[in-house]
Amino acid sequence: MVACEPGGTDELSDEPAPFDASVIPGRHARLPSAPHDAAWLVEVWEQCRLRASESSAGYVLVLDEIQELSNWSAVVKGLWDADRASGCPLHVVILGSAPLQIQTGLNESLMGRFEPMISPHWSFTEMASAFGVSLDEYVFYGGYPGSVGHMADHETWHRYVRSGLVEPNIERDVLAMTRVDKPALMRRLFDVGARYSGQVLSYNKMLGQLQDAGNTTTLTRYLQLLSHAGLLKGLSKHTERVASAKASTPKLNVLNTALMSMVSGYRFEEAQADRTFWGHLVESAVGAHLVNTMSSSGEVKYWRDRHGRSVVDVDFVLQRGPHLLGIEVKSGVVPGSLPGLKEFGYRFGARTLVVGDGGVPLDEFLSVPASEWVEEP
């Protein structure tokens, strides 16, 4: 069994025809989207079992938006275990656009019965290939395919991202699935985090920005929930002491730059004109790409420490087992000596890489998964 967990909620729907696997000819058929109940799932599964037993090439049942079905994991567990006992050759793929809901169901009932496949936000290569999106457009508008049609009208695009993607994502995938004592605080945390994406911001400074009674433990948990929902992540500091890394000040990074652009209030041309903001946006695009494409055995962090009387840092650190790579992102600035990158390489015996001006071109970097960059050349 394969379980897929998309990182975003930007999906299109249609009206499928009624399904009867026993009479539909050909190699595939489409299931109806309703009703969402256990009896419907059992009936569909039974018909697919019949097709699987009659097919020499195998048969695959794909269930989309499975989280809409009440108690879905328990029902799937019973049907799947029965198939294993009988030797039924039916293959099952479970899809859903609410990662927390999907993961909860998998953990509760289907442990050891599935192989997860995460489908993150669309990459630059995918957006450019499918819609002809330019590099700068991708940096600003991000990787939501459904938003491409609204790019010409900023207000419509902004409303689509805020009301059509972010709010439903938080409401459905976070607040509906876990206890959140202060939902308004979580929403403000998302806004502040997206606004400061690409920057290191302590939890105490976040509390000051949020102007709400709370504590760092609450913010840490809320940030983790936003990360699981595919919205905002707090990168930990790279250090040789694991315990110190977990307690470090986070570097905030949106997982889709559309979120940063949306909360900024900037239009596309205004963002390009503000070189400081554009620099944070480019850095956030790199960070989102690294987080979205890093293998499960690797980590994405940042590094900052004192060197003599000054503070040096590295934008991103990739680590997988013995492989370590420091990355500095440059946008519109000549790299120069890059003391932070040099010190990081010397102190940890690590490879280093510059992305942007004076280094690997941004479009080339965004076309290669993080898991490949971290490996030895």
ABEGO torsion letter per residue (X at the ends): XBBBBBABABBBBBBBBBBBAAABBEABBBBBAOBBBAAAAAAAAAAAAAAAAABAAEBBBBBBGAAABBGAAAAAAAAAAAAAAAGBABBBBBBBABAAAAAAAAAAAABGABBBBBBBBBBAAAAAAAAGBBAAAAAAAEABAAAAAAAABAAAAAAAAAAAAAAAAAAAAAAAABBBABAAAAAAAAAAAAAABGBBBBAAAAAAAAGBBBBAAAAAAAAAAAAAAGABBBBBBBBABAAAAAABBBBBBBABAAAAAAAAGBBAAAAAABAAAAAAAAAAAAAAAAAAABBAABBBBBBBBBBEABBBBBABBBBBEABBBBBBBBBGBBAEAGAAAAAAAAAAGBBBBBBEBGBBBAAAAAABBAAAAABBX
